[in-house]
Amino acid sequence: MTGFAIATLGPVPLLLLAMGLGGPWVWLALAVMGGLIPLLDRLLPEVEGNVAPSDGMGEGLTITLGLVHPGLVALALVWLCGPGGVQGWSVLPAALALALWFGQVSHPGAHELIHRPRRLSRRLGRGVYASQLFGHHASAHPKVHHRWVASPHDPNTARLGESFWRFLPRAWAGSFVAGLRAERRDLQRASRKRRHPYLGDMAIALGLCALALASGGARGLLIYVAICAIAQLQILQSDYVQHYGLLRQSRANGRLEPVGPLHSWNTPHAASAAMMLNAPRHSDHHMHPQRGYPTLQLEHADMPVLPHGLPVMATLALFPRRWRRVMDARVAGCRSERTAPGTPPPETPPQRF
């Protein structure tokens, strides 16, 4: 657990110094968030060991991250959007470093929280996403993505040959609509009246945007929206990379096969796994969504493995031609190993958002 805590909370003091003082702290924070983890992934040995599953393990760190996040948001509204901290062009690298932390640390922490059984944990995770203007993810991820992953029904599963830039608007809008419909269905089935969670998301988003506007005017609002946009970009990059081209087969009765180890891309790289709370062990997460991040399993023989760590692959995804040169042959290999003669392709069902 110490490694997870160091990797996730270690950059926070640098972010505080960058936002509050500027100067060399800005560039040091950006270098740590943008370059240190890929470097360590190359230098450190790959982690292949597994920790035995245990209930509640690691929950304290995810709650801590969920509580640190709003504090950083508040300081960003004062020190980046307003006149309280770093000034001039140094605001841009400081905002980028913070956005990288939101996308690579706050997101995995919130992702763990929205999968926890306790309501307060789920609400905290949802609040983190709402503060990134992405609150619908807390609905669409567990209720749509996990149900339809690796199928055309899931807006957050990238198709073979689909560039990230085509995937981006389709996934954002598709998950918003699909999450909205899933929540409506649940509200109709509920035994007591409940407020639609999207209303709370919008209240948080509008409130924070109003605070950014009050703190720094139009410039402050633009900075805050840009931070959130970069964080959202990273969340969708993760979805794109971790499910690119992988599809579940349709059975004779028309139903999809159960989610298995072959339906997500994984990486065994130590540093990015520690910073992202074992999110690169993605197949096991989809097979056991309630399993805590420290005990997610990684079996190379059964799971598709990416050639580089998740941060590097997410960056590569921004360049469609290079991405396809690296990944399309790997996807074809996974498909050829699974497809029996006469089996219809799983792309045939229509999309259902």
KEKE-3310 file (N, C-alpha, C; in steps of 0.2 Angstrom, whole numbers, plus 5000, padded with zeros to 4 digits):
npx = (5004:5010:5017:5007:5002:5013:5015:5003:4999:5011:5015:5007:5012:5021:5012:5005:5015:5018:5006:5005:5017:5024:5037:5052:5045:5034:5038:5044:5034:5026:5035:5036:5023:5021:5032:5039:5033:5031:5045:5050:5042:5049:5061:5059:5057:5044:5029:5022:5016:5003:4991:4982:4964:4955:4943:4939:4952:4963:4954:4955:4965:4959:4948:4955:4961:4949:4945:4956:4955:4944:4950:4961:4954:4948:4959:4964:4954:4957:4971:4975:4964:4961:4968:4977:4988:5001:5006:5004:5011:5015:5004:4999:5007:5006:4992:4991:4999:4991:4979:4984:4986:4973:4967:4975:4976:4966:4955:4956:4955:4942:4935:4937:4929:4916:4913:4911:4902:4897:4886:4890:4904:4902:4895:4905:4914:4907:4905:4918:4920:4910:4915:4924:4917:4911:4901:4892:4899:4899:4887:4886:4897:4897:4884:4882:4894:4900:4891:4889:4902:4915:4907:4896:4886:4891:4896:4908:4918:4930:4930:4938:4950:4945:4949:4956:4951:4939:4932:4931:4921:4910:4910:4909:4897:4888:4890:4885:4871:4867:4870:4860:4848:4849:4849:4836:4828:4831:4826:4812:4810:4812:4808:4805:4804:4817:4830:4836:4852:4859:4855:4861:4875:4875:4872:4884:4893:4889:4890:4904:4909:4904:4910:4923:4922:4919:4930:4941:4935:4931:4943:4947:4936:4939:4951:4948:4938:4947:4956:4947:4943:4955:4957:4945:4948:4959:4953:4944:4954:4959:4949:4948:4960:4961:4951:4951:4946:4943:4931:4916:4910:4894:4882:4872:4859:4858:4863:4877:4893:4899:4909:4926:4944:4949:4944:4949:4963:4979:4992:5008:5016:5025:5026:5016:5005:5005:5002:4990:4982:4981:4974:4978:4977:4966:4957:4954:4947:4935:4930:4928:4921:4919:4930:4944:4956:4970:4971:4968:4970:4983:4986:4996:4995:4982:4977:4976:4990:4997:5010:5017:5017:5002:5001:5010:5004:4992:4996:5001:4989:4984:4989:4984:4988:5001:4996:4988:4997:5004:4994:4983:4987:4989:4976:4970:4977:4972:4959:4959:4963:4952:4941:4930:4927:4914:4908:4898:4902:4905:4901:4888:4876:4865:4870:4866:4861)
npy = (4994:5006:5010:5013:5025:5034:5036:5042:5052:5058:5068:5079:5090:5096:5101:5110:5119:5123:5130:5139:5147:5147:5149:5139:5128:5126:5120:5109:5102:5099:5091:5080:5075:5073:5066:5058:5046:5038:5036:5029:5017:5011:5009:5002:4985:4974:4971:4956:4949:4944:4950:4942:4942:4953:4960:4977:4982:4995:5005:5016:5025:5028:5036:5046:5052:5056:5066:5075:5080:5089:5100:5103:5108:5119:5127:5129:5137:5149:5151:5148:5152:5164:5179:5175:5167:5159:5168:5176:5169:5157:5151:5142:5130:5126:5124:5113:5103:5101:5097:5085:5077:5076:5069:5057:5052:5057:5053:5038:5036:5041:5032:5020:5023:5024:5012:5006:4998:5006:5020:5033:5033:5031:5043:5052:5049:5052:5066:5070:5067:5076:5088:5089:5092:5081:5073:5063:5052:5044:5038:5032:5024:5012:5007:5006:5005:4994:4984:4983:4982:4980:4978:4983:4990:4998:5014:5018:5009:5007:5005:4994:5001:5014:5030:5039:5052:5052:5043:5051:5062:5053:5044:5053:5060:5049:5041:5050:5051:5038:5035:5044:5038:5026:5030:5035:5024:5017:5026:5025:5012:5013:5011:5022:5040:5048:5060:5065:5060:5067:5080:5085:5084:5094:5105:5106:5107:5119:5128:5128:5133:5146:5151:5151:5160:5171:5172:5175:5181:5180:5174:5167:5157:5151:5145:5136:5127:5123:5115:5105:5099:5094:5084:5076:5072:5063:5053:5048:5044:5033:5024:5022:5016:5004:4996:4995:4989:4976:4963:4955:4939:4934:4923:4908:4911:4924:4932:4941:4934:4931:4943:4942:4938:4941:4953:4966:4977:4976:4981:4977:4986:4994:5008:5016:5008:5009:5023:5024:5016:5002:5002:4998:4984:4979:4969:4960:4969:4971:4959:4957:4968:4973:4971:4977:4988:4985:4971:4967:4955:4949:4940:4935:4925:4924:4936:4950:4960:4976:4984:4995:5005:5012:5027:5030:5023:5030:5042:5039:5036:5048:5050:5044:5036:5030:5024:5014:5007:5001:4994:4987:4975:4968:4967:4960:4948:4944:4942:4932:4921:4917:4916:4904:4893:4898:4906:4920:4938:4948:4961:4963:4966:4980:4997:5003:5015)
npz = (5000:5003:4991:4982:4989:4989:4976:4972:4981:4982:4972:4976:4985:4976:4967:4974:4977:4964:4960:4970:4971:4959:4947:4946:4952:4945:4932:4937:4943:4932:4925:4933:4933:4920:4914:4923:4927:4915:4912:4924:4922:4912:4918:4930:4935:4928:4936:4941:4951:4961:4973:4986:4986:4996:5006:5007:5007:5004:5004:5012:5006:4994:4999:5005:4993:4987:4996:4995:4983:4981:4989:4981:4970:4975:4978:4966:4960:4967:4965:4952:4944:4949:4956:4966:4966:4957:4942:4926:4911:4917:4923:4914:4912:4925:4927:4918:4924:4935:4929:4924:4935:4940:4930:4930:4943:4952:4944:4944:4958:4960:4952:4959:4970:4965:4963:4975:4989:4999:5001:5004:4999:4986:4983:4986:4976:4964:4966:4964:4950:4945:4949:4939:4928:4923:4928:4923:4921:4932:4932:4919:4918:4928:4925:4912:4904:4911:4909:4895:4890:4878:4867:4853:4859:4869:4872:4875:4871:4860:4842:4831:4821:4822:4825:4839:4839:4833:4841:4853:4853:4851:4861:4872:4871:4869:4881:4890:4886:4887:4901:4906:4902:4909:4922:4922:4920:4932:4942:4939:4943:4956:4974:4981:4979:4971:4969:4952:4949:4939:4941:4953:4949:4939:4947:4955:4945:4939:4950:4953:4941:4941:4953:4948:4938:4946:4953:4943:4932:4914:4910:4921:4921:4909:4911:4921:4915:4905:4912:4917:4904:4900:4909:4907:4894:4897:4904:4894:4885:4892:4892:4878:4875:4883:4879:4865:4850:4855:4856:4862:4859:4851:4856:4852:4856:4854:4864:4872:4876:4893:4901:4900:4903:4890:4886:4888:4887:4895:4907:4914:4920:4933:4939:4933:4936:4950:4952:4946:4953:4950:4939:4926:4927:4920:4914:4925:4933:4926:4926:4940:4947:4960:4967:4976:4972:4976:4975:4962:4949:4938:4924:4912:4902:4899:4897:4886:4882:4883:4873:4880:4894:4902:4901:4891:4880:4880:4876:4863:4857:4853:4840:4827:4815:4819:4830:4825:4818:4828:4835:4828:4822:4833:4839:4828:4830:4842:4839:4829:4836:4843:4835:4829:4815:4804:4814:4817:4815:4830:4828:4823:4831:4833:4838:4855:4863)
capx = (5000:5015:5019:5001:5001:5018:5014:4997:4999:5018:5015:5003:5016:5023:5007:5004:5021:5018:5001:5006:5023:5026:5044:5054:5041:5029:5041:5046:5027:5024:5039:5034:5016:5021:5037:5042:5030:5034:5052:5050:5039:5055:5067:5058:5054:5037:5026:5018:5014:4996:4989:4976:4958:4953:4937:4940:4959:4965:4949:4957:4968:4954:4944:4959:4961:4943:4945:4961:4953:4941:4955:4965:4950:4947:4965:4965:4950:4960:4978:4975:4959:4960:4974:4980:4995:5005:5003:5007:5010:5016:4998:4997:5010:5003:4986:4992:5001:4985:4975:4986:4984:4966:4965:4979:4975:4959:4950:4956:4952:4935:4933:4936:4924:4909:4911:4911:4895:4894:4883:4895:4909:4899:4894:4911:4917:4903:4907:4925:4918:4906:4920:4928:4912:4910:4898:4888:4903:4898:4881:4887:4903:4895:4877:4882:4900:4902:4886:4890:4909:4918:4902:4894:4881:4895:4899:4915:4922:4933:4930:4945:4951:4942:4954:4954:4947:4932:4930:4930:4914:4905:4910:4907:4889:4885:4889:4880:4864:4866:4869:4854:4843:4850:4846:4829:4825:4832:4821:4806:4809:4814:4802:4804:4806:4824:4832:4840:4859:4862:4854:4867:4881:4875:4873:4891:4897:4888:4893:4911:4910:4902:4916:4929:4920:4919:4937:4945:4932:4931:4949:4947:4932:4942:4956:4945:4935:4952:4958:4942:4943:4961:4955:4941:4952:4963:4948:4942:4960:4960:4943:4950:4966:4960:4946:4952:4945:4941:4924:4913:4906:4887:4880:4867:4853:4859:4866:4884:4897:4901:4915:4932:4950:4951:4940:4952:4970:4982:4999:5011:5021:5025:5025:5009:5000:5004:4999:4983:4978:4981:4969:4980:4975:4959:4953:4951:4942:4929:4927:4926:4920:4919:4937:4948:4962:4976:4970:4967:4975:4986:4988:4998:4993:4975:4975:4979:4995:4999:5017:5020:5013:4996:5003:5013:4999:4987:4999:5001:4982:4983:4992:4980:4992:5005:4992:4985:5003:5006:4989:4979:4989:4988:4969:4969:4979:4967:4952:4960:4964:4946:4935:4929:4924:4906:4905:4896:4906:4901:4899:4882:4871:4865:4871:4860:4863)
capy = (5000:5012:5012:5017:5031:5038:5037:5046:5058:5062:5075:5085:5096:5100:5105:5116:5124:5126:5134:5145:5151:5147:5148:5132:5123:5124:5115:5102:5098:5096:5086:5074:5072:5071:5062:5053:5039:5034:5034:5024:5011:5008:5007:4997:4978:4973:4968:4951:4946:4945:4950:4938:4946:4955:4965:4983:4984:5001:5010:5022:5029:5031:5041:5052:5055:5059:5072:5079:5082:5096:5105:5106:5112:5126:5131:5131:5142:5155:5152:5148:5156:5171:5183:5173:5163:5160:5173:5176:5162:5151:5148:5137:5124:5124:5121:5107:5098:5099:5093:5078:5074:5075:5063:5051:5051:5058:5048:5031:5036:5041:5026:5015:5025:5023:5004:5003:4997:5011:5026:5039:5032:5032:5050:5056:5048:5056:5073:5071:5068:5082:5094:5089:5093:5075:5069:5058:5046:5040:5034:5028:5019:5006:5005:5005:5002:4987:4979:4982:4983:4975:4976:4989:4993:5002:5020:5019:5004:5009:5000:4993:5006:5020:5035:5042:5059:5050:5040:5056:5064:5048:5042:5058:5061:5042:5039:5055:5049:5031:5036:5047:5033:5021:5033:5036:5017:5015:5030:5022:5006:5014:5011:5029:5045:5051:5066:5062:5062:5072:5087:5086:5085:5100:5110:5106:5110:5127:5132:5129:5138:5152:5153:5152:5167:5177:5173:5178:5183:5175:5171:5161:5152:5147:5141:5130:5123:5119:5110:5099:5096:5090:5078:5072:5069:5057:5048:5044:5040:5027:5019:5020:5011:4998:4991:4996:4983:4969:4962:4949:4935:4933:4916:4906:4914:4932:4936:4941:4930:4934:4947:4938:4941:4943:4959:4972:4977:4976:4982:4975:4991:4996:5015:5018:5004:5012:5030:5024:5012:4996:5002:4994:4977:4980:4963:4958:4974:4970:4952:4957:4976:4975:4969:4982:4989:4982:4964:4965:4950:4950:4934:4936:4920:4925:4943:4954:4965:4982:4984:5000:5007:5016:5034:5030:5021:5035:5047:5036:5036:5054:5050:5038:5032:5027:5019:5008:5002:4997:4990:4984:4968:4964:4966:4954:4942:4942:4939:4926:4915:4916:4915:4897:4893:4899:4911:4927:4943:4951:4968:4964:4970:4988:5001:5004:5021)
capz = (5000:5003:4984:4980:4993:4987:4969:4971:4985:4982:4968:4978:4987:4971:4964:4979:4976:4958:4960:4974:4970:4952:4946:4944:4954:4939:4928:4941:4944:4925:4923:4937:4931:4912:4912:4928:4927:4909:4913:4929:4919:4908:4922:4935:4933:4928:4942:4939:4957:4963:4980:4987:4987:5003:5007:5010:5006:5000:5004:5015:5001:4989:5002:5006:4987:4986:5000:4993:4976:4981:4991:4975:4966:4978:4978:4959:4959:4969:4963:4945:4940:4952:4957:4972:4966:4951:4938:4919:4907:4921:4925:4909:4914:4932:4926:4914:4929:4940:4925:4923:4942:4940:4925:4931:4950:4954:4941:4946:4964:4960:4949:4964:4975:4963:4963:4982:4991:5003:4997:5005:4995:4979:4982:4985:4969:4960:4967:4960:4943:4944:4949:4933:4923:4920:4933:4921:4921:4938:4930:4913:4919:4931:4923:4904:4902:4913:4906:4888:4888:4872:4862:4850:4863:4874:4868:4877:4868:4853:4837:4827:4815:4824:4828:4846:4838:4831:4847:4858:4854:4851:4868:4877:4870:4870:4888:4893:4885:4890:4908:4908:4901:4914:4928:4922:4922:4939:4946:4938:4947:4963:4978:4984:4975:4972:4964:4947:4950:4935:4944:4957:4945:4936:4952:4957:4939:4938:4955:4952:4935:4944:4957:4943:4935:4951:4955:4938:4926:4909:4910:4926:4919:4903:4914:4925:4910:4901:4917:4917:4898:4899:4914:4903:4888:4899:4906:4888:4882:4896:4889:4871:4875:4887:4875:4858:4845:4858:4856:4865:4854:4852:4857:4848:4858:4853:4870:4872:4881:4899:4901:4902:4903:4884:4883:4890:4887:4902:4907:4920:4922:4940:4941:4931:4940:4957:4951:4943:4957:4947:4933:4920:4927:4918:4913:4931:4936:4923:4929:4947:4948:4967:4970:4977:4967:4977:4974:4955:4947:4931:4921:4905:4898:4898:4896:4881:4886:4879:4873:4884:4900:4900:4899:4884:4875:4879:4871:4856:4854:4850:4833:4824:4811:4823:4835:4821:4816:4834:4839:4824:4821:4840:4839:4824:4833:4848:4836:4825:4841:4846:4830:4826:4808:4804:4819:4815:4819:4835:4827:4820:4834:4832:4844:4859:4868)
cpx = (5004:5016:5013:5001:5007:5017:5008:4997:5006:5018:5011:5006:5018:5018:5005:5009:5020:5012:5002:5011:5026:5034:5046:5049:5036:5032:5042:5039:5025:5028:5038:5028:5016:5026:5040:5040:5032:5041:5053:5047:5045:5060:5066:5056:5047:5035:5021:5015:5006:4995:4983:4970:4956:4948:4940:4947:4960:4959:4951:4960:4963:4950:4948:4960:4955:4942:4950:4959:4950:4945:4959:4961:4949:4953:4966:4960:4953:4967:4979:4970:4959:4967:4978:4987:4999:5002:5007:5006:5012:5010:4996:5000:5007:4997:4986:4994:4995:4980:4977:4985:4977:4964:4969:4978:4968:4954:4950:4954:4945:4932:4932:4930:4917:4908:4910:4904:4892:4892:4888:4901:4907:4898:4900:4914:4913:4904:4914:4924:4914:4910:4924:4923:4910:4906:4894:4892:4901:4891:4883:4892:4900:4888:4877:4888:4902:4897:4888:4897:4911:4912:4900:4889:4884:4898:4906:4920:4924:4933:4937:4945:4948:4948:4951:4949:4940:4929:4928:4923:4909:4904:4907:4899:4886:4884:4885:4873:4863:4865:4863:4848:4843:4847:4839:4825:4825:4827:4814:4804:4810:4807:4800:4806:4813:4825:4836:4847:4862:4861:4859:4873:4881:4875:4880:4895:4896:4890:4900:4913:4909:4908:4922:4928:4921:4926:4942:4942:4932:4937:4949:4942:4935:4947:4953:4942:4941:4955:4954:4942:4949:4960:4951:4944:4956:4958:4946:4948:4960:4955:4945:4955:4964:4955:4946:4951:4943:4933:4922:4909:4899:4886:4874:4860:4853:4862:4874:4887:4898:4908:4921:4938:4952:4948:4943:4960:4973:4989:5002:5016:5020:5023:5018:5004:4999:5001:4992:4979:4976:4975:4971:4979:4967:4954:4950:4946:4935:4926:4925:4926:4921:4925:4941:4954:4968:4976:4968:4972:4977:4989:4990:4996:4986:4973:4979:4984:4997:5007:5021:5015:5007:4997:5006:5008:4994:4990:4999:4995:4981:4985:4989:4984:4997:5002:4990:4991:5005:5000:4984:4981:4988:4981:4967:4971:4975:4961:4953:4961:4957:4940:4935:4926:4916:4904:4904:4900:4902:4899:4892:4876:4871:4867:4865:4862:4857)
cpy = (5006:5014:5016:5024:5036:5040:5042:5052:5062:5068:5080:5091:5100:5104:5111:5121:5127:5131:5140:5150:5151:5146:5141:5127:5121:5119:5108:5098:5095:5091:5079:5071:5070:5066:5057:5046:5035:5031:5029:5017:5008:5006:5002:4990:4978:4969:4962:4947:4948:4945:4946:4943:4947:4960:4971:4986:4990:5006:5016:5027:5032:5036:5047:5055:5059:5066:5077:5083:5089:5101:5108:5110:5119:5130:5133:5137:5149:5156:5152:5152:5163:5174:5181:5170:5164:5164:5173:5170:5156:5148:5142:5130:5121:5121:5114:5102:5096:5095:5085:5074:5072:5069:5057:5048:5051:5054:5041:5031:5036:5035:5020:5017:5023:5016:5002:5003:5002:5017:5032:5039:5034:5040:5054:5055:5052:5063:5075:5072:5074:5088:5095:5090:5087:5070:5063:5051:5041:5036:5029:5022:5012:5003:5004:5002:4995:4982:4978:4982:4978:4973:4983:4993:4998:5008:5021:5013:5006:5003:4999:4998:5013:5024:5037:5048:5058:5047:5045:5059:5059:5045:5047:5059:5054:5040:5044:5053:5042:5031:5039:5042:5028:5024:5034:5029:5016:5019:5027:5016:5007:5014:5018:5034:5048:5056:5063:5065:5067:5079:5089:5088:5092:5106:5111:5110:5118:5131:5133:5133:5145:5155:5154:5159:5172:5178:5176:5180:5178:5171:5165:5156:5148:5143:5135:5125:5119:5114:5104:5096:5092:5083:5073:5068:5063:5052:5044:5041:5033:5022:5017:5015:5005:4994:4992:4989:4976:4969:4955:4946:4935:4925:4915:4910:4922:4936:4936:4936:4934:4938:4943:4942:4944:4950:4966:4971:4979:4978:4980:4980:4994:5003:5017:5014:5007:5019:5029:5018:5005:4996:4998:4987:4977:4975:4961:4963:4973:4964:4952:4965:4978:4974:4975:4982:4985:4974:4962:4960:4951:4943:4935:4931:4921:4932:4947:4960:4970:4982:4989:5001:5012:5023:5034:5028:5026:5041:5045:5036:5042:5055:5043:5033:5027:5022:5013:5004:4998:4992:4986:4976:4964:4962:4960:4948:4939:4939:4933:4920:4913:4914:4908:4898:4894:4904:4918:4932:4946:4958:4969:4967:4977:4991:5003:5009:5023)
cpz = (5000:4996:4981:4983:4990:4980:4968:4974:4984:4978:4971:4981:4982:4967:4968:4978:4969:4957:4964:4973:4963:4951:4944:4946:4949:4935:4931:4941:4937:4923:4927:4934:4924:4910:4916:4927:4921:4910:4918:4926:4915:4912:4927:4932:4933:4934:4939:4945:4958:4971:4981:4989:4994:5003:5010:5010:5002:5000:5007:5011:4996:4992:5003:4999:4985:4990:4998:4987:4977:4984:4985:4971:4969:4977:4970:4957:4961:4966:4956:4941:4943:4953:4963:4972:4960:4946:4931:4916:4911:4923:4920:4911:4921:4931:4922:4919:4933:4936:4924:4930:4942:4936:4927:4938:4953:4951:4943:4954:4964:4957:4954:4969:4972:4962:4970:4984:4995:4999:4998:5000:4988:4978:4982:4978:4964:4960:4964:4953:4941:4944:4943:4927:4919:4924:4930:4920:4926:4937:4924:4914:4922:4928:4915:4902:4904:4911:4899:4885:4882:4868:4859:4854:4868:4870:4870:4875:4861:4848:4833:4821:4817:4828:4835:4844:4836:4837:4852:4858:4854:4858:4873:4877:4871:4877:4892:4892:4888:4897:4910:4907:4907:4921:4928:4923:4929:4943:4945:4942:4954:4967:4981:4979:4977:4967:4959:4949:4946:4937:4949:4954:4942:4941:4954:4951:4938:4944:4955:4946:4937:4948:4953:4940:4940:4953:4950:4932:4921:4908:4915:4924:4913:4906:4917:4920:4906:4905:4916:4910:4897:4903:4910:4897:4891:4901:4899:4884:4886:4893:4882:4871:4878:4884:4868:4854:4848:4858:4859:4859:4856:4852:4852:4849:4857:4859:4869:4877:4887:4898:4904:4902:4896:4881:4886:4889:4894:4901:4913:4923:4929:4942:4939:4935:4947:4957:4950:4947:4954:4941:4927:4921:4926:4917:4920:4934:4933:4925:4936:4949:4955:4970:4970:4973:4969:4976:4967:4953:4940:4929:4914:4900:4895:4896:4890:4884:4881:4879:4877:4889:4897:4898:4892:4879:4874:4875:4864:4853:4851:4842:4830:4820:4815:4828:4831:4819:4822:4836:4834:4823:4827:4840:4834:4826:4838:4844:4833:4830:4843:4841:4828:4819:4808:4810:4817:4819:4824:4834:4824:4824:4834:4839:4848:4864:4872)
residu = (MET:THR:GLY:PHE:ALA:ILE:ALA:THR:LEU:GLY:PRO:VAL:PRO:LEU:LEU:LEU:LEU:ALA:MET:GLY:LEU:GLY:GLY:PRO:TRP:VAL:TRP:LEU:ALA:LEU:ALA:VAL:MET:GLY:GLY:LEU:ILE:PRO:LEU:LEU:ASP:ARG:LEU:LEU:PRO:GLU:VAL:GLU:GLY:ASN:VAL:ALA:PRO:SER:ASP:GLY:MET:GLY:GLU:GLY:LEU:THR:ILE:THR:LEU:GLY:LEU:VAL:HIS:PRO:GLY:LEU:VAL:ALA:LEU:ALA:LEU:VAL:TRP:LEU:CYS:GLY:PRO:GLY:GLY:VAL:GLN:GLY:TRP:SER:VAL:LEU:PRO:ALA:ALA:LEU:ALA:LEU:ALA:LEU:TRP:PHE:GLY:GLN:VAL:SER:HIS:PRO:GLY:ALA:HIS:GLU:LEU:ILE:HIS:ARG:PRO:ARG:ARG:LEU:SER:ARG:ARG:LEU:GLY:ARG:GLY:VAL:TYR:ALA:SER:GLN:LEU:PHE:GLY:HIS:HIS:ALA:SER:ALA:HIS:PRO:LYS:VAL:HIS:HIS:ARG:TRP:VAL:ALA:SER:PRO:HIS:ASP:PRO:ASN:THR:ALA:ARG:LEU:GLY:GLU:SER:PHE:TRP:ARG:PHE:LEU:PRO:ARG:ALA:TRP:ALA:GLY:SER:PHE:VAL:ALA:GLY:LEU:ARG:ALA:GLU:ARG:ARG:ASP:LEU:GLN:ARG:ALA:SER:ARG:LYS:ARG:ARG:HIS:PRO:TYR:LEU:GLY:ASP:MET:ALA:ILE:ALA:LEU:GLY:LEU:CYS:ALA:LEU:ALA:LEU:ALA:SER:GLY:GLY:ALA:ARG:GLY:LEU:LEU:ILE:TYR:VAL:ALA:ILE:CYS:ALA:ILE:ALA:GLN:LEU:GLN:ILE:LEU:GLN:SER:ASP:TYR:VAL:GLN:HIS:TYR:GLY:LEU:LEU:ARG:GLN:SER:ARG:ALA:ASN:GLY:ARG:LEU:GLU:PRO:VAL:GLY:PRO:LEU:HIS:SER:TRP:ASN:THR:PRO:HIS:ALA:ALA:SER:ALA:ALA:MET:MET:LEU:ASN:ALA:PRO:ARG:HIS:SER:ASP:HIS:HIS:MET:HIS:PRO:GLN:ARG:GLY:TYR:PRO:THR:LEU:GLN:LEU:GLU:HIS:ALA:ASP:MET:PRO:VAL:LEU:PRO:HIS:GLY:LEU:PRO:VAL:MET:ALA:THR:LEU:ALA:LEU:PHE:PRO:ARG:ARG:TRP:ARG:ARG:VAL:MET:ASP:ALA:ARG:VAL:ALA:GLY:CYS:ARG:SER:GLU:ARG:THR:ALA:PRO:GLY:THR:PRO:PRO:PRO:GLU:THR:PRO:PRO:GLN:ARG:PHE)
# end
